[in-house]
Amino acid sequence: MEPLVGKAVPPALHVMSWNIRRILPAPLTRKADRWDRRSPGMAELLGREAPTLLGAQEALPEQVDFLLRSLGRSYRAVGRGRGADGGGEASPLLYDSTRLSLVSSGQLALSDHPERAGSRSWGNLIPRVVVTATFQDRVTGGRFFAANTHLDHLSARSRRRSVDMILKLAEASGVPTVLTGDLNADARSDTLRALVASGTLEDVWSLAADSGARWGTFPNYRPPRLEGRRLDWVLVSPEIKVLYAAHNPRRYANGWPSDHLPVHAVLIPPEGSAVDDR
């Protein structure tokens, strides 16, 4: 099976956002949701697509290790679990270290106390986080700020306050921004309107020179629907050139790798001075 996008050719970067669905005990899940059925297809997809940067959501520690093994030896990850002890579900950023040099990284709770791991505010019952990193492209020298998140599924207030915080981080970074995430919000939501209202970020689909079919990104192990609800997003600063945007509806031998579809974007951030690795 040919990749939908595949490894990026410089100066382009291949960015993915994917809620990979956490592992649950087999007795508590239906057959399609079991990790032993889903993981082979996930490994195959990641091996073929070889994203330069992957923002994953719902990743337990053993799943982060699995993602790194599937992507290859050159990949690294930043981000820890959302709990007070750094455990539990994470929203890591995984990147190809042969292409991207990590300048800095961090993780904040989406709450009134962002430096307090595991803290909750704004109506969300479970902790929510944003993982951030500044990267320098080893080929072009350009720097960009990446943020990855999984917004609350119940509290609209939490989603809106989280968006305000993420936008402030993007604006303070001083470089172009790439945001990946399961935002638990569709195109008509207040969440998306708030994200694009200031002009700091735009949906890659609105900027793309070319695009694939627009599928609903949460088919929940059923055949995806064209023009269905999009809960999963890649948004970028308007100065980033977007060559292609796509959702990936491919099913593998054992079924779909996750209850969500991956989102792909091929981007060209502004160039800078090339990295000197000596």
N, C-alpha and C positions, 0 to 999 in steps of 0.2 A: 504494500500500500504506500503510495507516494505521500509525503507530508503535505499538509494544507499550506504551510508557509515554509518551514524548514530553517536551516541555519542562515543567519543574516549575512549578506555580503557588505563589507564596509563601503561607504560610511553608515549604512543602515544598521539599526538595532531591532531585534525581534523581541517585543515585550508581550508577556502573557499575564493574565489574571485568571486564577482558577480556585474555586472552593472545592477542595478535594474530598470533602466529607470525612469527618472523624471516624475512627474505628469504634464500633459498638460491639458488645458481646453478641456472638452469633445467635444465642437463643432469643435475643431481644430484637432481631432484625429479620426482615424478609430476605429471601434468597438473593435478590438483585443487589442488596445493600451490603452483603458480606464482603469483608476485605479480601479474603482469599479468592473471590471471584473477580473483584474489581481491580486488584493491584496489577495483574499481568497486562491488562489493557492500558493502565496508567503508565507503566514502565515503557510500553511500546510507543505510546503517543509522545512521551517526553523525549525518548531516544531519537525519534524521527524528527520532531519539531525543533529540538535544540534551541530553546529561547535564550537570548542573551541575558534577559532578566525576567524572573518569574515572581509575581506576588501571589502567594498561596494563602488560603484561609482554611480554618478548621484543622490545622495540622498538629497532631500529637507528636511527641518527641520521636517515637519510632517511625512515624510517617515522614518527618523531616529527614531522618537518616535514609529512608527509602527513596525520597525524592533526589537526594544528593547522589546516591548510587545509580539511580536511573539516568540522571543527567550526565554523569561522568566525573572523572577525577579532577578536572579543572574548576569545578563549581564549589562555591562557598555559600554560607547562609548567615544572615544576621536576623536577630529577633528571638525572643524567648516566650515561654508560656504566659498567659494573661493573669495567672494567679499571683497571690502575694509572694509565694515562694519561687516564682518563675516557672512553675509547672503548668500542666494542662494545655488546652488548645493554644496554638500560636498562629500568628499571621506573618510568617517570615518572608524576607526578600532573599531569593536565591539568584546568584549571578555567576556568569562565566568570567573567572579571574584572568583568563588570557586576553580578554577584551576590555574588561572594566577593572579599574583600580579603585579600591575603596578608600575614600578620603576620610569619612567619618560616618558614624551610625548611632542610632539611639532608639529608645522605645518609651512612649509615654502612655499613661492611662488616659482614656477619654473621660475625664471627670474634673471636678473642681480642684482636685489635688493630683495633677498629672504626674508628679514625681513619685507618688506613693503607689507602688505596684499593688495591683488588686483592688484599687479604690473604685467606687461606683458613685455616680451622680445622675441627675437628670431623668430618673425613672427607669433606668435599665437595671434588671435584676441580677445580671451577671456582668463581670468586668469586661470592658471593651478597650482595645488598644490601637495605637497607630505606631507602626515600625517605620523608621526613616533612615535614609542613607544618602550621602553625597558621593557620586561616582565621577571619575575622570576616564574618558574614553582613551584607551591606550593607542588607538589609531589616529583619531582626529584631534585629541587633546581637549575636546569640549567637556565641560562639566555640567552635570544636571543633578537635581534633587529628586529622589524617589520616595514615595510614601505608599504604604500598603495597609489596608484596614478591613475590618469586618464590622459593619455598623449594626446597632441593635435591631432585632426583628420585631419588637413590640412597641417601643417608645418612640413616637415621632419627635418628641422634645429632645430625646437623647440624640437622635440622628441629626437634628438641626444644630444643636450645640456642638456636636462632634464636627460637623462641617465647618462651623465658624472657627474652631480650633485648628483644623487641618489647613484651612485657607490662610490663617495667620502664619503657620509654619512655612507654607509655600512662599508667601510674600516676603518673609524674613530671610529666606534662604539666599536670595540674591542671584540665583541661577534658574534656568528653566526647570519646570517640574513635571514629573510623570506620576500620576496617582492611579494605583490599581486597587480594586476592592470589590467585595460583595457588600453592596450598599443597602441591601434589603429595601430598595426603592426603585421605582420605575421611572420612565422618561417624563411622566406627567406629575411627578411628586414634587412636594415642596423641597425635598432634599436636593433633587437634581437642579431645580430652579435656583436654589441658593448657591449651589456649586458654580454655576455658570454665569450668575447675574453680574458679578463684579468684573468679569472678563479675565480673571486670573487663570481659569482653566476652561477648556472646552472638550466636549465629547469627541473622541477620535473619529467617530462616524461622520460628524459634521465637517471635519477637516480633510478626510481621506480622499486622495486622488482616485482610488479604486476601492471596492469593497465586495465582500462575499454576501451571501444571503443573511438576512437578519432573522435569527431564530430567537425564540424565547429561551432565556438562559437557565431556567429552573424547570426542566421537564420532569424531574423526580423519577428517573428511570423509565419514563414512557417516551414514545417517539416525540421529538420536539416539534413545536408549532412555528410556522413562519409568522413573523411579526408578532410573536407572543411577548409576554412581559419580560423586560430586561432587568435583572437584579444585579448583574455583574458588569463592571465597567473598567475602561481605561480612559482617563482624562489627561490632557496635557496642556501646557502653556501654549498660547497661540503662535509663539515664535518657533515651535517645533514643527517640522514638516512631517506630515503623515502620508505615507505612500499607500498603505493598505490597512483595512480593518476587516475582521472576520470573527464569526462564531464557529466553533468546531463541533458539529453534530455527529461525529463518527462513533459507531458502535463496533466493539471488538467481539471476538469469538465467545467470550463469556458474558458479554453484556456491556453496558455503559460503565466507564471507569468511575464516574461520580454522578450524584444527583443533579449537579450543575454542569453546564457546558463551559469549556475554556473560551476566553476572549483573547484574540490575537491582534497585535498592531505592529506594523513595520514603520519605524520612526527614524528621522534624521534630526538630532538636536544640533544647534549651532556649533561650529567648530571652534577650537581654541589652539593652544600650543601643545604639541605632542608630549606624552609622558617620557621622561628620561629614566630608564630602569637601571642605569649603571650604578 
